[in-house]
């Protein structure tokens, strides 16, 4: 849901390792289940994680701020319109 898995996949890929999909695998993770009850918190967390991910991998100053505008203003508005 957030960018922890994206970051992990990037690290694996950067080391020329393979990421495999195993459809029979099941994981139950109940720790973050309460975030689904607060949609605005979920959107803010997603935006924040996204920005941290892009900043971490040294995108240029301009690209970072364009993404920041996109994910903090435009994306939440789009989500609210769909609701």
mmCIF file of the N, C-alpha and C atoms, coordinates in Angstrom:
data_MODEL
# 
_entry.id   MODEL 
# 
loop_
_atom_site.group_PDB 
_atom_site.id 
_atom_site.type_symbol 
_atom_site.label_atom_id 
_atom_site.label_alt_id 
_atom_site.label_comp_id 
_atom_site.label_asym_id 
_atom_site.label_entity_id 
_atom_site.label_seq_id 
_atom_site.pdbx_PDB_ins_code 
_atom_site.Cartn_x 
_atom_site.Cartn_y 
_atom_site.Cartn_z 
_atom_site.occupancy 
_atom_site.B_iso_or_equiv 
_atom_site.pdbx_formal_charge 
_atom_site.auth_seq_id 
_atom_site.auth_comp_id 
_atom_site.auth_asym_id 
_atom_site.auth_atom_id 
_atom_site.pdbx_PDB_model_num 
ATOM 1   N N  . UNK A 1 1  ? 0.824   -1.193  0.000   1.00 0.00 ? 1  UNK A N  1 
ATOM 2   C CA . UNK A 1 1  ? 0.000   0.000   0.000   1.00 0.00 ? 1  UNK A CA 1 
ATOM 3   C C  . UNK A 1 1  ? 0.868   1.257   0.000   1.00 0.00 ? 1  UNK A C  1 
ATOM 4   N N  . UNK A 1 2  ? 1.955   1.221   0.760   1.00 0.00 ? 2  UNK A N  1 
ATOM 5   C CA . UNK A 1 2  ? 2.843   2.373   0.808   1.00 0.00 ? 2  UNK A CA 1 
ATOM 6   C C  . UNK A 1 2  ? 4.142   2.032   0.094   1.00 0.00 ? 2  UNK A C  1 
ATOM 7   N N  . UNK A 1 3  ? 5.200   2.733   0.335   1.00 0.00 ? 3  UNK A N  1 
ATOM 8   C CA . UNK A 1 3  ? 6.394   2.596   -0.496  1.00 0.00 ? 3  UNK A CA 1 
ATOM 9   C C  . UNK A 1 3  ? 7.492   1.715   0.094   1.00 0.00 ? 3  UNK A C  1 
ATOM 10  N N  . UNK A 1 4  ? 7.249   1.057   1.218   1.00 0.00 ? 4  UNK A N  1 
ATOM 11  C CA . UNK A 1 4  ? 8.270   0.171   1.785   1.00 0.00 ? 4  UNK A CA 1 
ATOM 12  C C  . UNK A 1 4  ? 8.588   -0.964  0.817   1.00 0.00 ? 4  UNK A C  1 
ATOM 13  N N  . UNK A 1 5  ? 7.548   -1.557  0.226   1.00 0.00 ? 5  UNK A N  1 
ATOM 14  C CA . UNK A 1 5  ? 7.764   -2.663  -0.700  1.00 0.00 ? 5  UNK A CA 1 
ATOM 15  C C  . UNK A 1 5  ? 8.423   -2.200  -1.996  1.00 0.00 ? 5  UNK A C  1 
ATOM 16  N N  . UNK A 1 6  ? 8.097   -1.003  -2.453  1.00 0.00 ? 6  UNK A N  1 
ATOM 17  C CA . UNK A 1 6  ? 8.717   -0.447  -3.661  1.00 0.00 ? 6  UNK A CA 1 
ATOM 18  C C  . UNK A 1 6  ? 10.210  -0.223  -3.411  1.00 0.00 ? 6  UNK A C  1 
ATOM 19  N N  . UNK A 1 7  ? 10.528  0.325   -2.248  1.00 0.00 ? 7  UNK A N  1 
ATOM 20  C CA . UNK A 1 7  ? 11.920  0.575   -1.877  1.00 0.00 ? 7  UNK A CA 1 
ATOM 21  C C  . UNK A 1 7  ? 12.693  -0.748  -1.804  1.00 0.00 ? 7  UNK A C  1 
ATOM 22  N N  . UNK A 1 8  ? 12.106  -1.756  -1.183  1.00 0.00 ? 8  UNK A N  1 
ATOM 23  C CA . UNK A 1 8  ? 12.759  -3.058  -1.085  1.00 0.00 ? 8  UNK A CA 1 
ATOM 24  C C  . UNK A 1 8  ? 12.997  -3.656  -2.470  1.00 0.00 ? 8  UNK A C  1 
ATOM 25  N N  . UNK A 1 9  ? 12.020  -3.578  -3.342  1.00 0.00 ? 9  UNK A N  1 
ATOM 26  C CA . UNK A 1 9  ? 12.179  -4.102  -4.702  1.00 0.00 ? 9  UNK A CA 1 
ATOM 27  C C  . UNK A 1 9  ? 13.276  -3.368  -5.465  1.00 0.00 ? 9  UNK A C  1 
ATOM 28  N N  . UNK A 1 10 ? 13.387  -2.056  -5.268  1.00 0.00 ? 10 UNK A N  1 
ATOM 29  C CA . UNK A 1 10 ? 14.448  -1.290  -5.921  1.00 0.00 ? 10 UNK A CA 1 
ATOM 30  C C  . UNK A 1 10 ? 15.818  -1.754  -5.431  1.00 0.00 ? 10 UNK A C  1 
ATOM 31  N N  . UNK A 1 11 ? 15.945  -1.953  -4.132  1.00 0.00 ? 11 UNK A N  1 
ATOM 32  C CA . UNK A 1 11 ? 17.225  -2.410  -3.571  1.00 0.00 ? 11 UNK A CA 1 
ATOM 33  C C  . UNK A 1 11 ? 17.597  -3.784  -4.124  1.00 0.00 ? 11 UNK A C  1 
ATOM 34  N N  . UNK A 1 12 ? 16.620  -4.665  -4.216  1.00 0.00 ? 12 UNK A N  1 
ATOM 35  C CA . UNK A 1 12 ? 16.865  -6.002  -4.762  1.00 0.00 ? 12 UNK A CA 1 
ATOM 36  C C  . UNK A 1 12 ? 17.286  -5.905  -6.228  1.00 0.00 ? 12 UNK A C  1 
ATOM 37  N N  . UNK A 1 13 ? 16.564  -5.110  -6.989  1.00 0.00 ? 13 UNK A N  1 
ATOM 38  C CA . UNK A 1 13 ? 16.866  -4.933  -8.412  1.00 0.00 ? 13 UNK A CA 1 
ATOM 39  C C  . UNK A 1 13 ? 18.241  -4.288  -8.619  1.00 0.00 ? 13 UNK A C  1 
ATOM 40  N N  . UNK A 1 14 ? 18.575  -3.303  -7.787  1.00 0.00 ? 14 UNK A N  1 
ATOM 41  C CA . UNK A 1 14 ? 19.880  -2.633  -7.894  1.00 0.00 ? 14 UNK A CA 1 
ATOM 42  C C  . UNK A 1 14 ? 21.048  -3.596  -7.676  1.00 0.00 ? 14 UNK A C  1 
ATOM 43  N N  . UNK A 1 15 ? 20.808  -4.685  -6.948  1.00 0.00 ? 15 UNK A N  1 
ATOM 44  C CA . UNK A 1 15 ? 21.849  -5.683  -6.705  1.00 0.00 ? 15 UNK A CA 1 
ATOM 45  C C  . UNK A 1 15 ? 21.785  -6.821  -7.733  1.00 0.00 ? 15 UNK A C  1 
ATOM 46  N N  . UNK A 1 16 ? 21.022  -6.564  -8.816  1.00 0.00 ? 16 UNK A N  1 
ATOM 47  C CA . UNK A 1 16 ? 20.869  -7.543  -9.897  1.00 0.00 ? 16 UNK A CA 1 
ATOM 48  C C  . UNK A 1 16 ? 20.304  -8.878  -9.412  1.00 0.00 ? 16 UNK A C  1 
ATOM 49  N N  . UNK A 1 17 ? 19.485  -8.815  -8.386  1.00 0.00 ? 17 UNK A N  1 
ATOM 50  C CA . UNK A 1 17 ? 18.808  -10.007 -7.897  1.00 0.00 ? 17 UNK A CA 1 
ATOM 51  C C  . UNK A 1 17 ? 17.407  -10.028 -8.505  1.00 0.00 ? 17 UNK A C  1 
ATOM 52  N N  . UNK A 1 18 ? 16.787  -11.193 -8.496  1.00 0.00 ? 18 UNK A N  1 
ATOM 53  C CA . UNK A 1 18 ? 15.466  -11.345 -9.096  1.00 0.00 ? 18 UNK A CA 1 
ATOM 54  C C  . UNK A 1 18 ? 14.372  -11.237 -8.036  1.00 0.00 ? 18 UNK A C  1 
ATOM 55  N N  . UNK A 1 19 ? 13.255  -10.702 -8.467  1.00 0.00 ? 19 UNK A N  1 
ATOM 56  C CA . UNK A 1 19 ? 12.061  -10.652 -7.639  1.00 0.00 ? 19 UNK A CA 1 
ATOM 57  C C  . UNK A 1 19 ? 11.094  -11.653 -8.242  1.00 0.00 ? 19 UNK A C  1 
ATOM 58  N N  . UNK A 1 20 ? 10.696  -12.627 -7.458  1.00 0.00 ? 20 UNK A N  1 
ATOM 59  C CA . UNK A 1 20 ? 9.824   -13.682 -7.948  1.00 0.00 ? 20 UNK A CA 1 
ATOM 60  C C  . UNK A 1 20 ? 8.419   -13.505 -7.393  1.00 0.00 ? 20 UNK A C  1 
ATOM 61  N N  . UNK A 1 21 ? 7.445   -13.882 -8.203  1.00 0.00 ? 21 UNK A N  1 
ATOM 62  C CA . UNK A 1 21 ? 6.043   -13.853 -7.787  1.00 0.00 ? 21 UNK A CA 1 
ATOM 63  C C  . UNK A 1 21 ? 5.597   -15.276 -7.520  1.00 0.00 ? 21 UNK A C  1 
ATOM 64  N N  . UNK A 1 22 ? 5.089   -15.512 -6.333  1.00 0.00 ? 22 UNK A N  1 
ATOM 65  C CA . UNK A 1 22 ? 4.590   -16.821 -5.965  1.00 0.00 ? 22 UNK A CA 1 
ATOM 66  C C  . UNK A 1 22 ? 3.132   -16.673 -5.546  1.00 0.00 ? 22 UNK A C  1 
ATOM 67  N N  . UNK A 1 23 ? 2.184   -16.945 -6.446  1.00 0.00 ? 23 UNK A N  1 
ATOM 68  C CA . UNK A 1 23 ? 0.770   -16.648 -6.200  1.00 0.00 ? 23 UNK A CA 1 
ATOM 69  C C  . UNK A 1 23 ? 0.143   -17.409 -5.033  1.00 0.00 ? 23 UNK A C  1 
ATOM 70  N N  . UNK A 1 24 ? 0.718   -18.536 -4.642  1.00 0.00 ? 24 UNK A N  1 
ATOM 71  C CA . UNK A 1 24 ? 0.151   -19.298 -3.529  1.00 0.00 ? 24 UNK A CA 1 
ATOM 72  C C  . UNK A 1 24 ? 0.558   -18.742 -2.160  1.00 0.00 ? 24 UNK A C  1 
ATOM 73  N N  . UNK A 1 25 ? 1.520   -17.847 -2.131  1.00 0.00 ? 25 UNK A N  1 
ATOM 74  C CA . UNK A 1 25 ? 1.992   -17.292 -0.861  1.00 0.00 ? 25 UNK A CA 1 
ATOM 75  C C  . UNK A 1 25 ? 0.923   -16.408 -0.237  1.00 0.00 ? 25 UNK A C  1 
ATOM 76  N N  . UNK A 1 26 ? 0.803   -16.470 1.084   1.00 0.00 ? 26 UNK A N  1 
ATOM 77  C CA . UNK A 1 26 ? -0.151  -15.640 1.809   1.00 0.00 ? 26 UNK A CA 1 
ATOM 78  C C  . UNK A 1 26 ? 0.529   -15.032 3.025   1.00 0.00 ? 26 UNK A C  1 
ATOM 79  N N  . UNK A 1 27 ? 0.272   -13.752 3.223   1.00 0.00 ? 27 UNK A N  1 
ATOM 80  C CA . UNK A 1 27 ? 0.823   -13.038 4.380   1.00 0.00 ? 27 UNK A CA 1 
ATOM 81  C C  . UNK A 1 27 ? -0.328  -12.339 5.074   1.00 0.00 ? 27 UNK A C  1 
ATOM 82  N N  . UNK A 1 28 ? -0.399  -12.482 6.372   1.00 0.00 ? 28 UNK A N  1 
ATOM 83  C CA . UNK A 1 28 ? -1.406  -11.779 7.158   1.00 0.00 ? 28 UNK A CA 1 
ATOM 84  C C  . UNK A 1 28 ? -0.675  -10.768 8.023   1.00 0.00 ? 28 UNK A C  1 
ATOM 85  N N  . UNK A 1 29 ? -1.005  -9.496  7.831   1.00 0.00 ? 29 UNK A N  1 
ATOM 86  C CA . UNK A 1 29 ? -0.357  -8.417  8.569   1.00 0.00 ? 29 UNK A CA 1 
ATOM 87  C C  . UNK A 1 29 ? -1.435  -7.525  9.152   1.00 0.00 ? 29 UNK A C  1 
ATOM 88  N N  . UNK A 1 30 ? -1.611  -7.582  10.451  1.00 0.00 ? 30 UNK A N  1 
ATOM 89  C CA . UNK A 1 30 ? -2.699  -6.848  11.084  1.00 0.00 ? 30 UNK A CA 1 
ATOM 90  C C  . UNK A 1 30 ? -2.238  -5.552  11.747  1.00 0.00 ? 30 UNK A C  1 
ATOM 91  N N  . UNK A 1 31 ? -0.955  -5.290  11.778  1.00 0.00 ? 31 UNK A N  1 
ATOM 92  C CA . UNK A 1 31 ? -0.429  -4.140  12.510  1.00 0.00 ? 31 UNK A CA 1 
ATOM 93  C C  . UNK A 1 31 ? -1.009  -2.813  12.040  1.00 0.00 ? 31 UNK A C  1 
ATOM 94  N N  . UNK A 1 32 ? -1.088  -2.580  10.749  1.00 0.00 ? 32 UNK A N  1 
ATOM 95  C CA . UNK A 1 32 ? -1.528  -1.294  10.221  1.00 0.00 ? 32 UNK A CA 1 
ATOM 96  C C  . UNK A 1 32 ? -2.991  -1.239  9.832   1.00 0.00 ? 32 UNK A C  1 
ATOM 97  N N  . UNK A 1 33 ? -3.768  -2.184  10.281  1.00 0.00 ? 33 UNK A N  1 
ATOM 98  C CA . UNK A 1 33 ? -5.150  -2.292  9.819   1.00 0.00 ? 33 UNK A CA 1 
ATOM 99  C C  . UNK A 1 33 ? -5.995  -1.061  10.150  1.00 0.00 ? 33 UNK A C  1 
ATOM 100 N N  . UNK A 1 34 ? -5.693  -0.347  11.203  1.00 0.00 ? 34 UNK A N  1 
ATOM 101 C CA . UNK A 1 34 ? -6.521  0.792   11.612  1.00 0.00 ? 34 UNK A CA 1 
ATOM 102 C C  . UNK A 1 34 ? -6.407  1.982   10.660  1.00 0.00 ? 34 UNK A C  1 
ATOM 103 N N  . UNK A 1 35 ? -5.356  2.036   9.850   1.00 0.00 ? 35 UNK A N  1 
ATOM 104 C CA . UNK A 1 35 ? -5.201  3.169   8.931   1.00 0.00 ? 35 UNK A CA 1 
ATOM 105 C C  . UNK A 1 35 ? -6.310  3.187   7.880   1.00 0.00 ? 35 UNK A C  1 
ATOM 106 N N  . UNK A 1 36 ? -6.888  2.023   7.598   1.00 0.00 ? 36 UNK A N  1 
ATOM 107 C CA . UNK A 1 36 ? -7.973  1.964   6.619   1.00 0.00 ? 36 UNK A CA 1 
ATOM 108 C C  . UNK A 1 36 ? -9.231  2.680   7.098   1.00 0.00 ? 36 UNK A C  1 
ATOM 109 N N  . UNK A 1 37 ? -9.339  2.911   8.390   1.00 0.00 ? 37 UNK A N  1 
ATOM 110 C CA . UNK A 1 37 ? -10.510 3.586   8.949   1.00 0.00 ? 37 UNK A CA 1 
ATOM 111 C C  . UNK A 1 37 ? -10.448 5.101   8.762   1.00 0.00 ? 37 UNK A C  1 
ATOM 112 N N  . UNK A 1 38 ? -9.274  5.629   8.503   1.00 0.00 ? 38 UNK A N  1 
ATOM 113 C CA . UNK A 1 38 ? -9.083  7.076   8.365   1.00 0.00 ? 38 UNK A CA 1 
ATOM 114 C C  . UNK A 1 38 ? -8.502  7.365   6.985   1.00 0.00 ? 38 UNK A C  1 
ATOM 115 N N  . UNK A 1 39 ? -9.392  7.604   6.012   1.00 0.00 ? 39 UNK A N  1 
ATOM 116 C CA . UNK A 1 39 ? -8.980  7.783   4.615   1.00 0.00 ? 39 UNK A CA 1 
ATOM 117 C C  . UNK A 1 39 ? -8.015  8.958   4.431   1.00 0.00 ? 39 UNK A C  1 
ATOM 118 N N  . UNK A 1 40 ? -8.254  10.075  5.110   1.00 0.00 ? 40 UNK A N  1 
ATOM 119 C CA . UNK A 1 40 ? -7.363  11.223  4.936   1.00 0.00 ? 40 UNK A CA 1 
ATOM 120 C C  . UNK A 1 40 ? -5.968  10.920  5.479   1.00 0.00 ? 40 UNK A C  1 
ATOM 121 N N  . UNK A 1 41 ? -5.886  10.188  6.594   1.00 0.00 ? 41 UNK A N  1 
ATOM 122 C CA . UNK A 1 41 ? -4.575  9.806   7.134   1.00 0.00 ? 41 UNK A CA 1 
ATOM 123 C C  . UNK A 1 41 ? -3.866  8.861   6.171   1.00 0.00 ? 41 UNK A C  1 
ATOM 124 N N  . UNK A 1 42 ? -4.627  7.945   5.567   1.00 0.00 ? 42 UNK A N  1 
ATOM 125 C CA . UNK A 1 42 ? -4.053  7.011   4.616   1.00 0.00 ? 42 UNK A CA 1 
ATOM 126 C C  . UNK A 1 42 ? -3.460  7.760   3.420   1.00 0.00 ? 42 UNK A C  1 
ATOM 127 N N  . UNK A 1 43 ? -4.197  8.739   2.892   1.00 0.00 ? 43 UNK A N  1 
ATOM 128 C CA . UNK A 1 43 ? -3.720  9.518   1.744   1.00 0.00 ? 43 UNK A CA 1 
ATOM 129 C C  . UNK A 1 43 ? -2.472  10.314  2.119   1.00 0.00 ? 43 UNK A C  1 
ATOM 130 N N  . UNK A 1 44 ? -2.480  10.942  3.289   1.00 0.00 ? 44 UNK A N  1 
ATOM 131 C CA . UNK A 1 44 ? -1.309  11.711  3.739   1.00 0.00 ? 44 UNK A CA 1 
ATOM 132 C C  . UNK A 1 44 ? -0.094  10.806  3.905   1.00 0.00 ? 44 UNK A C  1 
ATOM 133 N N  . UNK A 1 45 ? -0.301  9.620   4.470   1.00 0.00 ? 45 UNK A N  1 
ATOM 134 C CA . UNK A 1 45 ? 0.807   8.684   4.662   1.00 0.00 ? 45 UNK A CA 1 
ATOM 135 C C  . UNK A 1 45 ? 1.349   8.209   3.323   1.00 0.00 ? 45 UNK A C  1 
ATOM 136 N N  . UNK A 1 46 ? 0.450   7.897   2.384   1.00 0.00 ? 46 UNK A N  1 
ATOM 137 C CA . UNK A 1 46 ? 0.880   7.471   1.059   1.00 0.00 ? 46 UNK A CA 1 
ATOM 138 C C  . UNK A 1 46 ? 1.698   8.579   0.395   1.00 0.00 ? 46 UNK A C  1 
ATOM 139 N N  . UNK A 1 47 ? 1.190   9.811   0.455   1.00 0.00 ? 47 UNK A N  1 
ATOM 140 C CA . UNK A 1 47 ? 1.903   10.947  -0.147  1.00 0.00 ? 47 UNK A CA 1 
ATOM 141 C C  . UNK A 1 47 ? 3.277   11.121  0.476   1.00 0.00 ? 47 UNK A C  1 
ATOM 142 N N  . UNK A 1 48 ? 3.332   11.071  1.783   1.00 0.00 ? 48 UNK A N  1 
ATOM 143 C CA . UNK A 1 48 ? 4.593   11.249  2.496   1.00 0.00 ? 48 UNK A CA 1 
ATOM 144 C C  . UNK A 1 48 ? 5.591   10.150  2.126   1.00 0.00 ? 48 UNK A C  1 
ATOM 145 N N  . UNK A 1 49 ? 5.138   8.896   2.126   1.00 0.00 ? 49 UNK A N  1 
ATOM 146 C CA . UNK A 1 49 ? 6.015   7.783   1.760   1.00 0.00 ? 49 UNK A CA 1 
ATOM 147 C C  . UNK A 1 49 ? 6.515   7.904   0.327   1.00 0.00 ? 49 UNK A C  1 
ATOM 148 N N  . UNK A 1 50 ? 5.645   8.326   -0.557  1.00 0.00 ? 50 UNK A N  1 
ATOM 149 C CA . UNK A 1 50 ? 6.015   8.510   -1.954  1.00 0.00 ? 50 UNK A CA 1 
ATOM 150 C C  . UNK A 1 50 ? 7.119   9.558   -2.084  1.00 0.00 ? 50 UNK A C  1 
ATOM 151 N N  . UNK A 1 51 ? 6.920   10.689  -1.433  1.00 0.00 ? 51 UNK A N  1 
ATOM 152 C CA . UNK A 1 51 ? 7.918   11.764  -1.502  1.00 0.00 ? 51 UNK A CA 1 
ATOM 153 C C  . UNK A 1 51 ? 9.245   11.338  -0.896  1.00 0.00 ? 51 UNK A C  1 
ATOM 154 N N  . UNK A 1 52 ? 9.204   10.610  0.212   1.00 0.00 ? 52 UNK A N  1 
ATOM 155 C CA . UNK A 1 52 ? 10.443  10.124  0.839   1.00 0.00 ? 52 UNK A CA 1 
ATOM 156 C C  . UNK A 1 52 ? 11.188  9.187   -0.105  1.00 0.00 ? 52 UNK A C  1 
ATOM 157 N N  . UNK A 1 53 ? 10.433  8.323   -0.775  1.00 0.00 ? 53 UNK A N  1 
ATOM 158 C CA . UNK A 1 53 ? 11.053  7.384   -1.708  1.00 0.00 ? 53 UNK A CA 1 
ATOM 159 C C  . UNK A 1 53 ? 11.768  8.122   -2.834  1.00 0.00 ? 53 UNK A C  1 
ATOM 160 N N  . UNK A 1 54 ? 11.078  9.080   -3.464  1.00 0.00 ? 54 UNK A N  1 
ATOM 161 C CA . UNK A 1 54 ? 11.691  9.808   -4.580  1.00 0.00 ? 54 UNK A CA 1 
ATOM 162 C C  . UNK A 1 54 ? 12.853  10.677  -4.112  1.00 0.00 ? 54 UNK A C  1 
ATOM 163 N N  . UNK A 1 55 ? 12.726  11.264  -2.964  1.00 0.00 ? 55 UNK A N  1 
ATOM 164 C CA . UNK A 1 55 ? 13.826  12.085  -2.438  1.00 0.00 ? 55 UNK A CA 1 
ATOM 165 C C  . UNK A 1 55 ? 15.039  11.209  -2.111  1.00 0.00 ? 55 UNK A C  1 
ATOM 166 N N  . UNK A 1 56 ? 14.790  10.033  -1.581  1.00 0.00 ? 56 UNK A N  1 
ATOM 167 C CA . UNK A 1 56 ? 15.857  9.108   -1.187  1.00 0.00 ? 56 UNK A CA 1 
ATOM 168 C C  . UNK A 1 56 ? 16.743  8.729   -2.364  1.00 0.00 ? 56 UNK A C  1 
ATOM 169 N N  . UNK A 1 57 ? 16.136  8.598   -3.520  1.00 0.00 ? 57 UNK A N  1 
ATOM 170 C CA . UNK A 1 57 ? 16.908  8.157   -4.670  1.00 0.00 ? 57 UNK A CA 1 
ATOM 171 C C  . UNK A 1 57 ? 17.385  9.314   -5.540  1.00 0.00 ? 57 UNK A C  1 
ATOM 172 N N  . UNK A 1 58 ? 17.567  10.467  -4.919  1.00 0.00 ? 58 UNK A N  1 
ATOM 173 C CA . UNK A 1 58 ? 18.292  11.607  -5.487  1.00 0.00 ? 58 UNK A CA 1 
ATOM 174 C C  . UNK A 1 58 ? 17.715  12.188  -6.770  1.00 0.00 ? 58 UNK A C  1 
ATOM 175 N N  . UNK A 1 59 ? 16.415  12.285  -6.809  1.00 0.00 ? 59 UNK A N  1 
ATOM 176 C CA . UNK A 1 59 ? 15.835  12.997  -7.940  1.00 0.00 ? 59 UNK A CA 1 
ATOM 177 C C  . UNK A 1 59 ? 16.183  14.476  -7.803  1.00 0.00 ? 59 UNK A C  1 
ATOM 178 N N  . UNK A 1 60 ? 16.255  15.161  -8.926  1.00 0.00 ? 60 UNK A N  1 
ATOM 179 C CA . UNK A 1 60 ? 16.665  16.560  -8.903  1.00 0.00 ? 60 UNK A CA 1 
ATOM 180 C C  . UNK A 1 60 ? 15.690  17.394  -8.090  1.00 0.00 ? 60 UNK A C  1 
ATOM 181 N N  . UNK A 1 61 ? 16.128  18.532  -7.670  1.00 0.00 ? 61 UNK A N  1 
ATOM 182 C CA . UNK A 1 61 ? 15.324  19.455  -6.862  1.00 0.00 ? 61 UNK A CA 1 
ATOM 183 C C  . UNK A 1 61 ? 14.005  19.790  -7.557  1.00 0.00 ? 61 UNK A C  1 
ATOM 184 N N  . UNK A 1 62 ? 14.046  20.084  -8.830  1.00 0.00 ? 62 UNK A N  1 
ATOM 185 C CA . UNK A 1 62 ? 12.833  20.451  -9.563  1.00 0.00 ? 62 UNK A CA 1 
ATOM 186 C C  . UNK A 1 62 ? 11.876  19.267  -9.646  1.00 0.00 ? 62 UNK A C  1 
ATOM 187 N N  . UNK A 1 63 ? 12.385  18.102  -10.020 1.00 0.00 ? 63 UNK A N  1 
ATOM 188 C CA . UNK A 1 63 ? 11.524  16.927  -10.117 1.00 0.00 ? 63 UNK A CA 1 
ATOM 189 C C  . UNK A 1 63 ? 10.881  16.620  -8.771  1.00 0.00 ? 63 UNK A C  1 
ATOM 190 N N  . UNK A 1 64 ? 11.645  16.738  -7.704  1.00 0.00 ? 64 UNK A N  1 
ATOM 191 C CA . UNK A 1 64 ? 11.114  16.457  -6.375  1.00 0.00 ? 64 UNK A CA 1 
ATOM 192 C C  . UNK A 1 64 ? 9.954   17.388  -6.049  1.00 0.00 ? 64 UNK A C  1 
ATOM 193 N N  . UNK A 1 65 ? 10.100  18.656  -6.319  1.00 0.00 ? 65 UNK A N  1 
ATOM 194 C CA . UNK A 1 65 ? 9.037   19.605  -5.984  1.00 0.00 ? 65 UNK A CA 1 
ATOM 195 C C  . UNK A 1 65 ? 7.821   19.475  -6.894  1.00 0.00 ? 65 UNK A C  1 
ATOM 196 N N  . UNK A 1 66 ? 8.036   19.077  -8.133  1.00 0.00 ? 66 UNK A N  1 
ATOM 197 C CA . UNK A 1 66 ? 6.896   18.807  -9.016  1.00 0.00 ? 66 UNK A CA 1 
ATOM 198 C C  . UNK A 1 66 ? 6.111   17.615  -8.468  1.00 0.00 ? 66 UNK A C  1 
ATOM 199 N N  . UNK A 1 67 ? 6.815   16.581  -8.071  1.00 0.00 ? 67 UNK A N  1 
ATOM 200 C CA . UNK A 1 67 ? 6.147   15.419  -7.482  1.00 0.00 ? 67 UNK A CA 1 
ATOM 201 C C  . UNK A 1 67 ? 5.439   15.790  -6.182  1.00 0.00 ? 67 UNK A C  1 
ATOM 202 N N  . UNK A 1 68 ? 6.071   16.633  -5.394  1.00 0.00 ? 68 UNK A N  1 
ATOM 203 C CA . UNK A 1 68 ? 5.464   17.066  -4.132  1.00 0.00 ? 68 UNK A CA 1 
ATOM 204 C C  . UNK A 1 68 ? 4.133   17.767  -4.398  1.00 0.00 ? 68 UNK A C  1 
ATOM 205 N N  . UNK A 1 69 ? 4.108   18.647  -5.376  1.00 0.00 ? 69 UNK A N  1 
ATOM 206 C CA . UNK A 1 69 ? 2.856   19.333  -5.736  1.00 0.00 ? 69 UNK A CA 1 
ATOM 207 C C  . UNK A 1 69 ? 1.832   18.323  -6.237  1.00 0.00 ? 69 UNK A C  1 
ATOM 208 N N  . UNK A 1 70 ? 2.267   17.421  -7.089  1.00 0.00 ? 70 UNK A N  1 
ATOM 209 C CA . UNK A 1 70 ? 1.367   16.419  -7.648  1.00 0.00 ? 70 UNK A CA 1 
ATOM 210 C C  . UNK A 1 70 ? 0.717   15.582  -6.553  1.00 0.00 ? 70 UNK A C  1 
ATOM 211 N N  . UNK A 1 71 ? 1.514   15.087  -5.621  1.00 0.00 ? 71 UNK A N  1 
ATOM 212 C CA . UNK A 1 71 ? 0.986   14.151  -4.641  1.00 0.00 ? 71 UNK A CA 1 
ATOM 213 C C  . UNK A 1 71 ? 0.354   14.821  -3.421  1.00 0.00 ? 71 UNK A C  1 
ATOM 214 N N  . UNK A 1 72 ? 0.652   16.062  -3.163  1.00 0.00 ? 72 UNK A N  1 
ATOM 215 C CA . UNK A 1 72 ? 0.034   16.703  -1.998  1.00 0.00 ? 72 UNK A CA 1 
ATOM 216 C C  . UNK A 1 72 ? -1.197  17.525  -2.360  1.00 0.00 ? 72 UNK A C  1 
ATOM 217 N N  . UNK A 1 73 ? -1.341  17.883  -3.627  1.00 0.00 ? 73 UNK A N  1 
ATOM 218 C CA . UNK A 1 73 ? -2.491  18.702  -4.022  1.00 0.00 ? 73 UNK A CA 1 
ATOM 219 C C  . UNK A 1 73 ? -3.379  17.970  -5.019  1.00 0.00 ? 73 UNK A C  1 
ATOM 220 N N  . UNK A 1 74 ? -2.824  17.579  -6.143  1.00 0.00 ? 74 UNK A N  1 
ATOM 221 C CA . UNK A 1 74 ? -3.631  17.028  -7.226  1.00 0.00 ? 74 UNK A CA 1 
ATOM 222 C C  . UNK A 1 74 ? -4.157  15.638  -6.894  1.00 0.00 ? 74 UNK A C  1 
ATOM 223 N N  . UNK A 1 75 ? -3.318  14.732  -6.413  1.00 0.00 ? 75 UNK A N  1 
ATOM 224 C CA . UNK A 1 75 ? -3.753  13.367  -6.158  1.00 0.00 ? 75 UNK A CA 1 
ATOM 225 C C  . UNK A 1 75 ? -4.870  13.298  -5.112  1.00 0.00 ? 75 UNK A C  1 
ATOM 226 N N  . UNK A 1 76 ? -4.761  13.957  -3.957  1.00 0.00 ? 76 UNK A N  1 
ATOM 227 C CA . UNK A 1 76 ? -5.880  13.903  -2.987  1.00 0.00 ? 76 UNK A CA 1 
ATOM 228 C C  . UNK A 1 76 ? -7.178  14.465  -3.544  1.00 0.00 ? 76 UNK A C  1 
ATOM 229 N N  . UNK A 1 77 ? -7.089  15.493  -4.366  1.00 0.00 ? 77 UNK A N  1 
ATOM 230 C CA . UNK A 1 77 ? -8.311  16.054  -4.961  1.00 0.00 ? 77 UNK A CA 1 
ATOM 231 C C  . UNK A 1 77 ? -8.951  15.017  -5.876  1.00 0.00 ? 77 UNK A C  1 
ATOM 232 N N  . UNK A 1 78 ? -8.145  14.317  -6.654  1.00 0.00 ? 78 UNK A N  1 
ATOM 233 C CA . UNK A 1 78 ? -8.661  13.287  -7.547  1.00 0.00 ? 78 UNK A CA 1 
ATOM 234 C C  . UNK A 1 78 ? -9.337  12.178  -6.744  1.00 0.00 ? 78 UNK A C  1 
ATOM 235 N N  . UNK A 1 79 ? -8.739  11.791  -5.629  1.00 0.00 ? 79 UNK A N  1 
ATOM 236 C CA . UNK A 1 79 ? -9.309  10.756  -4.775  1.00 0.00 ? 79 UNK A CA 1 
ATOM 237 C C  . UNK A 1 79 ? -10.648 11.221  -4.197  1.00 0.00 ? 79 UNK A C  1 
ATOM 238 N N  . UNK A 1 80 ? -10.708 12.466  -3.753  1.00 0.00 ? 80 UNK A N  1 
ATOM 239 C CA . UNK A 1 80 ? -11.947 12.991  -3.165  1.00 0.00 ? 80 UNK A CA 1 
ATOM 240 C C  . UNK A 1 80 ? -13.058 13.078  -4.201  1.00 0.00 ? 80 UNK A C  1 
ATOM 241 N N  . UNK A 1 81 ? -12.705 13.417  -5.423  1.00 0.00 ? 81 UNK A N  1 
ATOM 242 C CA . UNK A 1 81 ? -13.703 13.518  -6.491  1.00 0.00 ? 81 UNK A CA 1 
ATOM 243 C C  . UNK A 1 81 ? -14.280 12.134  -6.800  1.00 0.00 ? 81 UNK A C  1 
ATOM 244 N N  . UNK A 1 82 ? -13.446 11.114  -6.768  1.00 0.00 ? 82 UNK A N  1 
ATOM 245 C CA . UNK A 1 82 ? -13.911 9.742   -7.048  1.00 0.00 ? 82 UNK A CA 1 
ATOM 246 C C  . UNK A 1 82 ? -14.783 9.194   -5.933  1.00 0.00 ? 82 UNK A C  1 
ATOM 247 N N  . UNK A 1 83 ? -14.624 9.696   -4.712  1.00 0.00 ? 83 UNK A N  1 
ATOM 248 C CA . UNK A 1 83 ? -15.366 9.156   -3.559  1.00 0.00 ? 83 UNK A CA 1 
ATOM 249 C C  . UNK A 1 83 ? -16.830 9.494   -3.623  1.00 0.00 ? 83 UNK A C  1 
# 
